């Protein structure tokens, strides 16, 4: 019984970790993070977009949500 509960808890931590990572990347601006916004501006001959500091959404609760998400997801797979 305890093994099943521990296994399920690790699966939940794994999922929560990757969800935090995705939410952090999305609130940061995943298109800017991957360079797609800059590429689109270059393709259309516009000046490159200069992103500002983002502190909204999940960044209000976690200082580094992408680090926390990766570490939590990877740690849950190793445990």
N, CA, C and O of each residue as an XYZ file, in Angstrom:
316
protein
N       0.821     -1.206      0.000
C       0.000      0.000      0.000
C       0.861      1.265      0.000
O       0.603      2.200     -0.759
N       1.904      1.288      0.871
C       2.763      2.467      0.951
C       3.559      2.665     -0.332
O       3.851      3.794     -0.726
N       3.905      1.561     -0.975
C       4.655      1.655     -2.231
C       3.792      2.312     -3.308
O       4.278      3.127     -4.092
N       2.524      1.954     -3.338
C       1.610      2.526     -4.328
C       1.434      4.024     -4.084
O       1.434      4.809     -5.032
N       1.284      4.420     -2.832
C       1.113      5.828     -2.499
C       2.389      6.605     -2.851
O       2.309      7.699     -3.408
N       3.547      6.056     -2.535
C       4.814      6.722     -2.856
C       4.992      6.841     -4.368
O       5.419      7.884     -4.865
N       4.665      5.776     -5.099
C       4.781      5.816     -6.561
C       3.855      6.875     -7.153
O       4.260      7.636     -8.032
N       2.625      6.924     -6.676
C       1.678      7.921     -7.174
C       2.110      9.341     -6.815
O       1.928     10.264     -7.609
N       2.678      9.519     -5.630
C       3.163     10.839     -5.224
C       4.312     11.289     -6.124
O       4.388     12.463     -6.487
N       5.202     10.372     -6.487
C       6.297     10.726     -7.387
C       5.791     11.075     -8.776
O       6.321     11.979     -9.422
N       4.767     10.365     -9.242
C       4.185     10.712    -10.545
C       3.554     12.097    -10.518
O       3.648     12.849    -11.488
N       2.913     12.427     -9.405
C       2.310     13.754     -9.269
C       3.403     14.825     -9.249
O       3.262     15.857     -9.904
N       4.489     14.593     -8.505
C       5.600     15.540     -8.482
C       6.219     15.699     -9.862
O       6.566     16.810    -10.263
N       6.359     14.600    -10.589
C       6.882     14.635    -11.952
C       6.011     15.526    -12.836
O       6.523     16.397    -13.539
N       4.705     15.308    -12.801
C       3.781     16.088    -13.624
C       3.752     17.558    -13.205
O       3.726     18.446    -14.057
N       3.758     17.812    -11.915
C       3.740     19.189    -11.420
C       5.022     19.917    -11.827
O       4.980     21.094    -12.188
N       6.144     19.231    -11.771
C       7.406     19.839    -12.172
C       7.399     20.283    -13.615
O       7.784     21.414    -13.914
N       6.972     19.425    -14.514
C       6.948     19.789    -15.932
C       5.860     20.806    -16.238
O       6.001     21.605    -17.163
N       4.784     20.784    -15.474
C       3.751     21.800    -15.635
C       4.271     23.176    -15.208
O       3.994     24.178    -15.868
N       5.019     23.223    -14.113
C       5.625     24.478    -13.667
C       6.596     24.994    -14.719
O       6.629     26.191    -15.000
N       7.386     24.098    -15.300
C       8.314     24.499    -16.357
C       7.568     25.094    -17.535
O       7.948     26.153    -18.034
N       6.520     24.436    -17.986
C       5.755     24.933    -19.130
C       5.106     26.274    -18.816
O       5.147     27.187    -19.641
N       4.510     26.405    -17.640
C       3.878     27.669    -17.265
C       4.896     28.798    -17.140
O       4.611     29.940    -17.500
N       6.081     28.475    -16.631
C       7.131     29.484    -16.542
C       7.579     29.946    -17.912
O       7.768     31.142    -18.137
N       7.752     29.001    -18.834
C       8.157     29.361    -20.197
C       7.055     30.142    -20.893
O       7.336     31.091    -21.625
N       5.823     29.761    -20.678
C       4.699     30.456    -21.320
C       4.556     31.884    -20.789
O       4.343     32.815    -21.566
N       4.670     32.060    -19.471
C       4.522     33.408    -18.919
C       5.736     34.271    -19.239
O       5.620     35.495    -19.307
N       6.885     33.660    -19.434
C       8.077     34.409    -19.827
C       7.961     34.882    -21.264
O       8.520     35.913    -21.637
N       7.247     34.135    -22.051
C       7.096     34.436    -23.465
C       7.858     33.396    -24.266
O       8.983     33.642    -24.703
N       7.259     32.253    -24.457
C       7.956     31.139    -25.076
C       8.410     31.455    -26.496
O       9.430     30.933    -26.947
N       7.669     32.303    -27.206
C       8.070     32.659    -28.564
C       9.310     33.549    -28.555
O      10.148     33.462    -29.452
N       9.423     34.398    -27.547
C      10.636     35.203    -27.393
C      11.790     34.328    -26.931
O      12.922     34.491    -27.386
N      11.503     33.406    -26.030
C      12.529     32.520    -25.490
C      13.162     31.664    -26.586
O      14.368     31.417    -26.565
N      12.358     31.217    -27.531
C      12.855     30.392    -28.635
C      13.385     31.216    -29.802
O      13.940     30.662    -30.751
N      13.217     32.528    -29.738
C      13.716     33.395    -30.800
C      12.765     33.542    -31.970
O      13.133     34.129    -32.988
N      11.556     33.028    -31.853
C      10.607     33.103    -32.959
C      10.105     34.528    -33.178
O       9.872     34.936    -34.316
N       9.942     35.272    -32.113
C       9.491     36.669    -32.230
C      10.539     37.507    -32.962
O      10.202     38.329    -33.814
N      11.802     37.296    -32.625
C      12.876     38.029    -33.264
C      13.013     37.632    -34.736
O      13.257     38.484    -35.591
N      12.857     36.346    -35.025
C      12.953     35.874    -36.399
C      11.821     36.454    -37.254
O      12.032     36.825    -38.408
N      10.636     36.525    -36.683
C       9.500     37.081    -37.408
C       9.724     38.562    -37.722
O       9.395     39.020    -38.817
N      10.282     39.312    -36.768
C      10.582     40.726    -37.009
C      11.645     40.868    -38.093
O      11.525     41.733    -38.960
N      12.676     40.040    -38.059
C      13.734     40.085    -39.062
C      13.178     39.761    -40.447
O      13.529     40.408    -41.434
N      12.309     38.753    -40.510
C      11.739     38.327    -41.790
C      10.905     39.428    -42.431
O      10.906     39.575    -43.654
N      10.203     40.191    -41.630
C       9.364     41.267    -42.148
C      10.117     42.583    -42.262
O       9.529     43.588    -42.660
N      11.398     42.606    -41.925
C      12.198     43.810    -42.043
C      11.958     44.828    -40.948
O      12.286     46.002    -41.116
N      11.396     44.406    -39.840
C      11.135     45.309    -38.712
C      12.307     45.281    -37.739
O      13.145     44.381    -37.783
N      12.353     46.265    -36.875
C      13.366     46.273    -35.817
C      13.069     45.145    -34.837
O      11.911     44.796    -34.607
N      14.116     44.587    -34.270
C      13.949     43.489    -33.314
C      13.194     43.974    -32.080
O      13.437     45.075    -31.586
N      12.306     43.168    -31.602
C      11.514     43.477    -30.413
C      12.405     43.352    -29.182
O      13.072     42.335    -28.996
N      12.416     44.374    -28.353
C      13.205     44.369    -27.125
C      12.291     44.041    -25.949
O      11.572     44.917    -25.468
N      12.306     42.798    -25.478
C      11.407     42.433    -24.374
C      11.845     43.083    -23.068
O      13.032     43.318    -22.838
N      10.878     43.363    -22.233
C      11.142     43.933    -20.916
C      11.163     42.852    -19.853
O      10.992     41.669    -20.150
N      11.367     43.255    -18.646
C      11.371     42.337    -17.524
C       9.955     41.844    -17.266
O       9.021     42.641    -17.181
N       9.797     40.541    -17.141
C       8.476     39.956    -16.908
C       8.398     39.450    -15.474
O       9.218     38.640    -15.041
N       7.421     39.930    -14.760
C       7.266     39.518    -13.361
C       5.843     39.072    -13.061
O       5.476     38.937    -11.894
N       5.052     38.845    -14.068
C       3.669     38.462    -13.844
C       3.477     36.964    -13.779
O       4.431     36.190    -13.853
N       2.256     36.582    -13.643
C       1.794     35.197    -13.614
C       2.550     34.362    -12.591
O       2.562     34.695    -11.406
N       3.175     33.292    -13.032
C       3.817     32.357    -12.097
C       5.058     32.955    -11.448
O       5.476     32.496    -10.385
N       5.650     33.965    -12.066
C       6.824     34.606    -11.489
C       6.487     35.383    -10.219
O       7.395     35.799     -9.499
N       5.220     35.587     -9.934
C       4.827     36.225     -8.670
C       5.053     35.288     -7.487
O       5.311     35.746     -6.374
N       4.958     33.972     -7.724
C       5.081     32.986     -6.649
C       6.448     32.319     -6.615
O       6.937     31.974     -5.539
N       7.065     32.135     -7.756
C       8.378     31.489     -7.821
C       9.362     32.414     -8.523
O       9.038     33.009     -9.550
N      10.538     32.529     -7.979
C      11.533     33.395     -8.600
C      12.078     32.781     -9.880
O      12.310     33.497    -10.854
N      12.285     31.469     -9.898
C      12.826     30.780    -11.060
C      11.969     29.548    -11.372
O      12.393     28.425    -11.101
N      10.782     29.739    -11.933
C       9.894     28.596    -12.133
C      10.420     27.563    -13.135
O      10.123     26.377    -12.996
N      11.184     27.980    -14.124
C      11.692     27.000    -15.080
C      12.748     26.107    -14.422
O      12.781     24.904    -14.684
N      13.604     26.671    -13.579
C      14.567     25.854    -12.843
C      13.861     24.905    -11.883
O      14.186     23.720    -11.811
N      12.891     25.440    -11.148
C      12.156     24.611    -10.185
C      11.441     23.475    -10.902
O      11.453     22.339    -10.429
N      10.821     23.771    -12.038
C      10.104     22.741    -12.784
C      11.011     21.641    -13.285
O      10.687     20.461    -13.152
N      12.148     22.011    -13.862
C      13.081     20.996    -14.361
C      13.643     20.171    -13.213
O      13.684     18.943    -13.287
N      14.076     20.845    -12.151
C      14.640     20.101    -11.029
C      13.618     19.176    -10.377
O      13.950     18.047    -10.016
N      12.405     19.629    -10.225
C      11.367     18.790     -9.636
C      11.033     17.610    -10.529
O      10.905     16.483    -10.051
N      10.889     17.865    -11.836
C      10.581     16.780    -12.768
C      11.682     15.749    -12.863
O      11.414     14.548    -12.888
N      12.929     16.215    -12.918
C      14.058     15.280    -13.005
C      14.251     14.551    -11.677
O      14.512     13.348    -11.663
N      14.124     15.264    -10.573
C      14.286     14.622     -9.278
C      13.243     13.518     -9.079
O      13.559     12.461     -8.534
N      12.023     13.753     -9.512
C      10.956     12.763     -9.340
C      11.233     11.514    -10.163
O      10.797     10.426     -9.785
N      11.946     11.638    -11.276
C      12.256     10.455    -12.069
C      13.414      9.675    -11.476
O      13.526      8.471    -11.704
N      14.275     10.338    -10.719
C      15.431      9.669    -10.134
C      15.103      9.002     -8.799
O      15.816      8.097     -8.366
N      14.042      9.439     -8.154
C      13.731      8.902     -6.814
C      13.115      7.525     -6.900
O      12.794      6.927     -5.873
